[in-house]
Amino acid sequence: MILQFFVLSQRGDNIVYRDYRGEAQKGSAETFFRKVKFWKEDVEGDAPPVFNIDGVNYFHVKVAGLLFVATTRVNVSPSLVLELLQRIARVIKDYLGVLNEDSFRKNFVLVYELLDEVIDFGYVQTTSTEVLKSYIFNEPIMIDAARMPPLGPASIFMQGTKRMPGTAITKSVVANEPGGRKREEIFVDVIEKISVTFNSSGFILTSEIDGTIQMKSYLSGNPEIRLALNEDLSIGTSDYRGSGAVILDDCNFHESVHLDSFDVDRTLSLVPPEGEFPVMNYRMTQPYKPPFRITALIEETGSLKAEVTIKVRAEFNSSTNASTVLVQMPLPSFTARVNFELEPGAVGHTTDFKETNKRLEWGLKKVVGGSEHTLRAKLGFSQELHGNIMKEAGPVSMTFTIPMHNASGLQVKYLQIAKKSKAHNPYRWVRYVTEANSYVARL
């Protein structure tokens, strides 16, 4: 049973990431890369293909300079998982033609679709290219652009409109009119999961947004809906680069979406199916302003002591609040005790030292935009330090939810519903949510 699958570049960039069961801790990709990177300093030779960290088994193979990694907590055959990784690499190469970082990034929709068919909830379904042909509908984007005709935005959207991999969804609550009559309403949620890696100086190394426009319809008669996005929206190979333009790397639409007028006014028309479905999945790697800045420092203050300082600054508007914020940091394995110091007047903060897995946790119930918070932790060790403490500690990871915040700038400008009568005026709800996917600061 596979918990996670991810592909890393030689720099440690997370190219592809799929969490199949949600049981592993955040930041496992960063934990794996640090272990492999520093392996030679601890033990002679390269890292073995299988090793265990904090109860998680990591399996990896290197193909074409990329690290294909799977994680699991159960006792599975190593040769089985390593063979699975080789076969996944082979299947992806069969579809993309060439296996490198560029081909992955240009075909991320296709790659995720393959992964969803090969592994379902952690269990392998098939690794046969022939069998997958009947389930895969996206076409690969060739990386040699000189041999391909130029693609307009609509052409990129049309690639693979029959099928798409599922991403984050939220649940909507249906209210009823007085008397028990079902209220006609429609929910549109713009959900973005962001991944950012900061270096020790606080500069951004990698940043990415995986977003989805999720729709849930409670309209009778399935009327036609028109959904307008930013007029300055740019996709893929488009040459449009106006000031403040929203530039997406790639995207994919639900099969019910019609793109007849998209090139003209960036409007989508559709007749929504019953229930909840993703109207659009998109990916963005263009520079954007991350909602939080994290800086972390660990310093030795004695032979058996060290001090950790973590600063978190909210970079979003003061009218917006982040909730369920949790900051975590692995500590050296010989840490025996931790004394926390919060800033004066801190309200709604919790601190904890998880002694079983040597992890520092700092919870913030609510963070107001523009505010800055600092935590200091004094560490006591059971033995003297030998070597570099930086290898034993970190990285700092962070999870959060920010309602009504949008990092990419993608906006739903208006939502029109075809009226059945003058009195027909359904409720319309458009909501924005930003969540952390992999938010990491290296020491």
HELIX and SHEET records of a PDB file:
HELIX    1   1 SER A   28  LYS A   37  1                                  10    
HELIX    2   2 TRP A   39  ASP A   42  1                                   4    
HELIX    3   3 PRO A   78  LEU A   96  1                                  19    
HELIX    4   4 GLU A  101  LYS A  106  1                                   6    
HELIX    5   5 PHE A  108  VAL A  118  1                                  11    
HELIX    6   6 THR A  129  LEU A  132  1                                   4    
HELIX    7   7 ALA A  145  ARG A  147  5                                   3    
HELIX    8   8 PRO A  153  MET A  158  1                                   6    
HELIX    9   9 PHE A  262  ASP A  265  1                                   4    
HELIX   10  10 ILE A  389  GLU A  392  1                                   4    
SHEET    1   A 5 ASN A  14  ASP A  19  0                                        
SHEET    2   A 5 GLN A   4  LEU A   8 -1                                        
SHEET    3   A 5 LEU A  66  THR A  72 -1                                        
SHEET    4   A 5 VAL A  56  VAL A  63 -1                                        
SHEET    5   A 5 VAL A  50  ILE A  53 -1                                        
SHEET    1   B 2 ILE A 119  ASP A 120  0                                        
SHEET    2   B 2 TYR A 123  VAL A 124 -1                                        
SHEET    1   C 9 ASP A 250  PHE A 253  0                                        
SHEET    2   C 9 GLY A 275  MET A 284 -1                                        
SHEET    3   C 9 ILE A 204  TYR A 218 -1                                        
SHEET    4   C 9 GLU A 185  PHE A 198 -1                                        
SHEET    5   C 9 TYR A 427  ALA A 441  1                                        
SHEET    6   C 9 VAL A 396  PRO A 403 -1                                        
SHEET    7   C 9 ASN A 321  PRO A 330 -1                                        
SHEET    8   C 9 ARG A 359  VAL A 368 -1                                        
SHEET    9   C 9 HIS A 349  LYS A 354 -1                                        
SHEET    1   D 4 VAL A 257  HIS A 258  0                                        
SHEET    2   D 4 THR A 267  LEU A 270 -1                                        
SHEET    3   D 4 ILE A 225  ALA A 228 -1                                        
SHEET    4   D 4 TYR A 414  ILE A 417 -1                                        
SHEET    1   E 2 SER A 234  ILE A 235  0                                        
SHEET    2   E 2 ILE A 247  LEU A 248  1                                        
SHEET    1   F 4 PHE A 292  GLY A 302  0                                        
SHEET    2   F 4 LYS A 305  ALA A 314 -1                                        
SHEET    3   F 4 GLU A 372  PHE A 381 -1                                        
SHEET    4   F 4 THR A 335  LEU A 342 -1                                        
END                                                                             
